[in-house]
Amino acid sequence: MSGVKIAVLVSGGGTNMQAVIHEIQKGSINGNIEMVISSKEMAFALERASRYGIESVYIGKNNFPDINKRTEEIIRILEAKEIELVILAGYMSILDNKLIGKYRNRMINIHPSLIPSFCGKGYYGARVHEAALEYGVKISGATAHFVDEGTDTGPIILQEAVEVKSEDTVETLAERVLKVEHRLLPEAVKLFCEGKLVVEGRKVIINN
């Protein structure tokens, strides 16, 4: 198939990956997922990949306990598949700087807050929404960004706000933010595949 060759790194259920697959099937994204790599052997995202005939593999701490060997194996697979874009869709494992450097401005992550709020080390999953509720913010949201050597510090591609309601729980806020993630990540991937993203320092310029 034509289009940008994509790999998705996952650790869990893979709903963000599913959102990207849906848009690819609709023809909205000029790309194709060639490989899914999971840091968890039993991640449901692997089952999702198999349903669509997408090749997948488990590369984690059990079968590759040394991070250097783990990184080498991931890079080997990405190079073999001639991957042009890497998507982090709920990937909860450490990324080595060698991998980040090789795919600089070609690796996209989705984070469940408006970066730079509630992000960085320790801020993932439910903890992000717990922090937002504890602080009493009126808006939260989601951010699609390029990955760099920091934690959630790469250039921001897209952001969308979500109202935080007085009656919100971690679960209700997470549910509404996830819906935004499912729109934002595919849109960021679409723009990348169309060659519309230009990184200038910390800024991402979106060309029409």
Beta strands, then each sheet from edge to edge (+ up, - down):
strand 1: 4-10
strand 2: 31-38
strand 3: 56-58
strand 4: 85-89
strand 5: 107-111
strand 6: 139-146
strand 7: 156-163
strand 8: 197-200
strand 9: 203-206
sheet 1: 3+ 2+ 1+ 4+ 5+ 6- 7+
sheet 2: 8+ 9-
end
